[in-house]
């Protein structure tokens, strides 16, 4: 289906032409028919002899109704520009073309109407010259007369060629349907309409209503007044939504695939083809995107970049195209490309200038590598909601990390562990939570994924296990480990450690290698001794005495007391006032 919006000056015959092409009157309001003036958006459609379906969004041409016009052309990929032969290029012709250019519409047809009243050549020549300097470039032209039917055949054939030349959008893309009408039907409930630019909607789908955040279930679908089970873009669609009223969804709201768009009240954008310098922009303008409009506060950043702040939120992607309009001066200021939908705060002196330099490196075409390089660390759903296609695997859970940043974190973690061990040679290693905080990681799972050889994570503590123990020391440590595997809490006596040449220095090396756990510098156990101890202590009647714990662990007070103090310190057990303990 080709969805095409009309554009052009008031009284140049846009609605009359649509009526001649489709046999339907796009002016649906009684006031429009009484005044013979298009006030709001109108809709009509036809099937050409060649089989192509053409849906028209007819927009008002009067300057008082420009916001309605922008709501119609915003989501539409092509335009039918109408210029009257007997009047030629007029002010609203220029404003409508400026809007199409600002939105970077690249497909269209020129229709010179009322060609039975005047020679169409002058109007055609001027219009094509004006259009050729915009994003539309060179387009086909047909001179027509709606009352006589002259030229309608060539126009239909041009529409067919345009339809065949349009590239089909991605049916797997997330849905963002900008609502341009909302009404109720007796016995059915709420119905909303809009132009589906891409993606697929099926009966039963659950969509999010933005900016409200409510959920809506699709009860029924129509396209060109035909019921269907599913529809893919580009298409004019009417959706029957379950559980909502007309007050719940209005023009400018959007129906979205859940979790695939980022609601934001602030974005950084690049201006295109504007005659106004950034520093001379008004503080407040109107932002138009899709069928939505927001008053925005403008903060200049660089030569062609600004920050926009607005409310309520908009569902935006990086790369979205929108336009800024100055309603006071009745003119289009510029088209904008969204560069960042989650921009950093600018609190420090010089932050805006630094941000402007950074924005010069962005094209508005989001790539995973580029976004990861500047964000360093982000959850996959959030990055996808910004409009970025993700292909790399997360480092853990749904966390994506820039490779260079990940390597830097790894180097910093190794240095942290080395510094901690040097300052506390008798410690069991750097606590994982301490490392997480020092590295500024938002999730402990990231820290755990970061621990790779030469680092080892044992029960919440990170040790350096890179250096292989010398052969004599490795044999001695292995003998201790063999004993402890048979009797986990029968720590070797001092004489046995001395016989094996295991002094404090040797034990510290074994601890750093992740082979032993030393309590109070001289009680050597396996690294998983705390976990094994808790398993046995939980079987005791709570609370328990030191003697009961000693028996359960099959050891002596020489081992059980340091082990219990260790468990107390890690808040795995709690010492009570009567000197008994309980497992936390």
N, C-alpha and C positions, 0 to 999 in steps of 0.2 A: 504494500500500500504506500502511495505517495501522500504525505500530509504536507500541505502547502498553505501558507498564510498570505492573505492579500496585503498590499501596502500601497499607499498613495494618498494624494490630497483629497479633501472632502469634496463630494459631488463629482468626482471623476468617473463614477460608475462601477465601483468595485462590487457592490452587492448586486447590481443589475447584471453584471457579467457573470457572477457566480450563479445567479438564478437562470441565466440563459444556458449555462453549461450543464447544470444539474437538474433543472426543473423544480428546484426547491428554493423557497424564500429564506435566506439566512437571517433576515430581520424578524426575529420571533416576538419582540415586545410590541404591545399595542401602541405605545408612544412612538416607537421607531416607524411603524407603518403609518401612523397619523402624520408624523412630521416628515416622512420620507427621508429619514436621517439615521444612520447607524450610530447607536449609542454604546452598545455593549457588544461582546463577541457573538458572532453568529457562526453556524455550522451547517454544512451541506456536503453532499458527496455524489459521486457518479461512477459508473463503470464504463470505460471507453470501449470502443469497438474492438480494440486490440487486446482487451481483457484486463488492462491495468485498472486498479481501483484508485480513485483520486478523492481525498477528503480535504475540504477547504475549511480553513479558519478565517472567517471574514472579520476584519478589524475596523473600528471607526477611524475616519480620517480627520475629524475635527480636532483642533489643537486642545480643546477642553477635555478630550477623552484619551489623551496620549497614554496615561497609565493603563487603561483598558487595552489599548493597542499593544503595549509592551507585554502585557500578560498573555496575549495571543501569540505573538511571534517568538516569545522567549524559548519555549521548548521545541519549536518547529524547525526542521532542517532545510526548508526551501521557501522561496517567496515568489508570489505572482505580483509584480510591480505594475501598477496601473497608472497611466498618464493619459489625460484627455487630449485629443488632437487639436481641439479648438481653444485650449488654454495653455497647454504645454507644461513645462516644469514650474512647480509652485512651492511655497514654503513648507507645506506638510509633506510634499514629495521628498524634499531635502531632509526633513527631520526623520521620516520613516527610513530613508536610505541610510542616514547616519546611524540609526538604531541597528539596522541589519549589519552594517559594517562593524559596529562596536561589538556585536555578538558573533562576528566572524562567520556569518551565513555565506556559504560558497555556491549555493545552487539556486537558480531562479530563471524566470522568464519575464520578458517585458511585453505587456499588452497595451497598445495604443488604442484607446476606446474613442467612441464617437467619430470614427474615421469617415462616416458618411456626412459629417458636418464641416469638416476641414481637411486639408491635405495633411496626412499623418507624418510626412517626411520630416518637417522641422522638429516636431515634438519627439519623434523617434531618434533623430540625430543628437539632440541635446540630452535626452534621457540616457542613451547608450554611452555618451561621453561621461556623464556623471557617474553612471553605474560602473563603467570600466575602471574608474580610479579607486574602486572599493574592493572588498574581499570577494564580491561576486564576479568581478572581471568581465569577460566577454560572455554574453548570454544571448539566447535566441529571442527574436522579436516577432510579434504578430500584430498586424493592424486589424481591428475588429469593429463591428457595430452590433451591439447586443440586440437592438430592436429589429434590425433587418436580418440578422444572422450572418452577415458578411464576415469572413475571416475566422469564424468559429471552428471550421474544419482544420485549417492550418494550426490554430491554437491547440486543438485537441491532440493533433499529431505531435506538436512540440511537447505537450504535457506527457505523452506516452514515451517519447525519447528521454525526457528528464527522469521519468520513473524508472525506465530500464537502466539508466546510467548511475542511479544511486546505489552505493554499496550497502548491502544489508548489515545492520548493526549486530553486535554480539548478543545472541539470545541467552547466553549464560551469564551476562553481566548483571550486577545488582539492579533492582528496580528503583527508580525515583520518578514517580508520577506526580507532576505538579498539577494540583487541582485548579481547574478554571471555572467549574460550575458545581454547585451542591444544592440538591433539592430532594424532596420526599415524594414517593409514589405510594398512593393508597394500596395497602395490602402487601407492599414490598419493603417499605422503609426508606432508608437513606440511599441515594444514588449520587455518585460523584463522577465527573467526566474530566478527561485530560488527554494530552498527547503522550503516549508511551514511546519514549525515544529509543530505549533499548531494554533488554531483559525479557522475561517471560512471566506472565501472571496466570495462575490456574485457579479454578474454583476450589475453595478450601484453604488457599494460602492465607497466612497471617502476615499482615503488614503493619508497620509502625506509622502512626500519624505524627508528623513533625510540624510544629515544634512541641506539641502537647506531650508526646511520648506514649500516648494510649495505643492499645492494640486493636486492630480491626481485622475481622475475618471476611474473606471474599465469599459472598453468598451467590452472586450471579455475575456474568460478564456479557456485555453486548459490544459489538463493534459494527458501526454503520447500521444500527437497529437490528442486527442479527445476533441471536443468542449463541454463545459458544462456550466450550469447557475451558479453553485456554486462548491466550493471545500473546503474540511476540511483537516487539517494536520493529519498525516504526508503525504506529497505528493510533487511530482515534478510538478510545475505549470509554465505556460507561460501566462502572462497578457498583453493584448492590452490596452494601456493607452491613454486616450484622451487628446489632447492639449499640449503634451510634445514632445520634440525631443530627439535624441540620446545623445545630449550634456547635456540634463537636468538630465539624470539618468545614472550613471556609476556603474561598479562593486564595491562592498563595500558599496554602498548606501543601505538604507533600506526603505521599504514601511510599514507604521505603521497605526494602528488604531488611529485616532485623540485623543489627550489628554490622551493617556494611557501609554506613555513612557516619561521619563525625559531626555531631551537633556542636556548633561553635558560635561564640558571640564576638569573635575577633579574628581577623585574617590579614595577612600581608599580601599585597597585590602589585602587579606591574600595569602601568597605564600604557595604552596604545593610541597612536595617532591623535594626540590632543594638542590644541593650540594654546592651552593654558599651562604655564609652568607650575610645577608641583607646589611651590611656596606661595603661589597666588590662588590656589584652590580655596573655595569657601570652606569654613569649618564643618558645615553640615551639607550633605548631599543626599540624594535618593539612590539606593542601590537596587537594581532590577536584575533578578535571575530567575529563569523559568517563569512561573506565574506569580512569583513572590516579589514584594517590594519592602524595603526597610529604610528608614532614615538612618544615616550613618555619620559618625564623627570621623573626621579625616585628620590623620597625623602624618605630615610629610616625613619621609625617610631619606631617599636618595633622589637622583635626577628624575627617575621615572617610577619610583616605588613609594607606596604609602601604606599606612596601617589603617584599617577600617574597624570601628567598634560599633556594635549595634545590638538591639534586643527587640523581640525575642530571637532565640538562636536560629541558625539556618543549617540545613544538612549539606555540607560542602565537601568536595573532593579537590585535591591539588590538581590544577589544570583546568578547573571550571572557568567558563567564560561568562562574564556579566557586564553590565554597563552602569555608568554613573550619570545621573541627570540632575540638572539644576532646575527645579520647577519654577523658581522665581524668575529666571531668565528664559524659560521655555526652550531649553536646548540640551542636547546630549553633550556631556563633557568628554567622555572617553569610554572606550571599551577597556576592560581589565581582565587579566589572567590571574587566577588565584595561585600564589606561590607557596603559601604555608597556612594550614588551617589550625595549627597549634603553635603559634609563635611565642617566643620567650618574652618575658616581661622586660621592660626597658626602664630600670630604676636608677642605674648609675650614670654619672656624667659621661658623655661620649658613647653611650650604649646605642643610641639611634644611628650615629654615623657608622659604628662598627657593624650594626645590623644591615645598613644600606650596602656596605661593601660585600657582606655575605650574600645578600639577595642578588647581586650582579652575577653570581655564579649559577643561579637557578633559572631554568628555562620554562618551568611550568609543566614540563613533561616528567611525571614522577617515575623514578627508577629506584629499585630496591637498594642498590649499592649506594646511590647518592643520599637517599634518605637515612640509611643506617650510618653513613659516614658523619652526618651532621647531628643525628639524634643519639648515636652511640648504642643506646640500649632502649628497646621498646617491645611491648607485647605484640605478637603477630596480629590478633584481632584489631588492635588499635591502628596498626600500620595499614592493614587492609581497608579499614574504615576511612582512611585518608585518601583512598583511591590508588594505592600502590599494589601492583601484582607481586606476590611473594612466591619465590621458588626455593629459597634455601631452607634448610632444616633448622628448627630452633636448637639452641644449645641445651635447654632443659625446659620442660613443660611447654609453654608457648612464648618463651623469651627469645627474641632475635637480637644479636649483638654484632656490631661492626667488627670484622676480623682484626683490624689493627688495634682497636680499643681492647679487644679480648686479650691480645698478646701483651699489651701494656698492663692490663690487670694481672695477668699471670706473673709478669716480672715484679710488679709491686707486691704481690702476695708472697713471693719467694723472699723478697727483701724484708717484709714484715715478720715472717717466721724467723729469719736469721737474726734480726735485731732482738726479737722477743726472747729467743733461746739464749743469745749471748748475755742478755740482762738477767735472765732467770735460768741458770744452767740446770737447776734441779726440778724445773717445771715439767709438766707432762705435754707441753706444747701450747701453741697459741689458741685460745678459745675461738671457735668458729664465729660466734656472734660478734666478738670483738673485731675479727677480721672483716666481717660484713660491714660493720659500721665505719671502720677506717677506710674501706674501699668505696663507701657510698653506694652499696648495692641494695636495691629495694626488696630482694627476696633471698632468703637463706639458700634456697635451691640453686641459685646462681653461684653462690660461693662454693657449694659442694661440687658443682660441675667444673668449677675452676681448679679444683685440687687435682692435679695430675703429677706423675713422677717428675721431679724428685720429691714432691710433697705427698704426704700420706695423712688421711683423716681417720682418727680413731676416737670414736665416742665423743664427738663434739670438740676435739682438739686437733690442731694441725701440727705435724712434725715434719722435719726434713729427713727424708730417708734415701737421699741420692747416693751418698758415699757408701760403697760396699765395705763391710767390716773386714779387717785383716783376717787371714785364715785362722790363726790361733784364737783370736777373739771371737770369731764367728763360731768356732767349734765349742768354745766355753759357753757362749750364749745359747747355742742349740742344746747343750746338755741341760741347762736350766729350764729351757722351754719344754724339753722332753719330760722332765720331772713334773713340771706344772700341768702338763696335759693329763697326767695320771692323777694328780692331786692338786687341783687348781689353787688351793689356799695354803699349801705347805711350802711357804717361801723358804729358800735355802738359808741356813744359819750363816753367821759371819765367817765361821771357820771354813765352811764349804765354799763361800764366795772367794775367800782368800786363796784356798787351794786351787780354784779355777782362775786365779789372777784377775778377778773382777773387783776392781776398786770403784770409787765414786766416778772417776772419769770414764772408765770403761762402761759402767752402767748408763751414764748419760748418753754415750754414743749409741748404745743399744736402744735407749728410749727415743732418741732422735731418728733412728732407723725404723721406728714403729714396731720393734720386736719385743720390748718389755715395757712394763709400767712400774715405776719406782715410787713407793710411798715413803715420805719423810727421808728420802735419800738413801735408804738401805734395805727396804722391804721390796724385793723383786717379785712381780707377778706378771701374768700375761696381760696384754692390753685390754682384753675383754673381761677381766676379773670383776669390775663393778657390775656389769650386766649379769654375769653368772651369780654374783652374790645376791643381787636383788631377787632373782628367781627363787633362791632358797629362803631368803628372809620374808618373802611374801607368804610363804607357807606357814610361818610361825603365827601364833596367836598374837594379835597386836594389842598394846605395845609389847616389846620384848626387852629382855635384859642383855647385858654384854655376854653373860655366861650362856644364855640361850642362843645368841647369835654365834658365839664361838663354837658351840656344839653343832649347830646347823651347818656351819661352814667346814666342820671337821678340821679345825686348826687350833692355834693357841692364841692367848691374849696378845702375844707379841705381834701377831698378824692382824687379828680381828679389830683391835683398838685403832690402829692407823687406818685400816680399811673403813671402819665406821666413821671416823673423822673425815675421811675423804668423801664418803657418801653424804655426810652432813654438809660439807662445803659445796657440793654440787647440788644440794637441795633435793637429793633423791631420798634421803631419810631425814627425820626430824627428832632432835633430842628433847625430851620432856623434862619437867622440873624434878621429877623423881629419878633422873638419870637413865630412865628407860628410853627406848626409841620406837619409832614407827615408820613404816614405809610411806612416803608421800604419795 
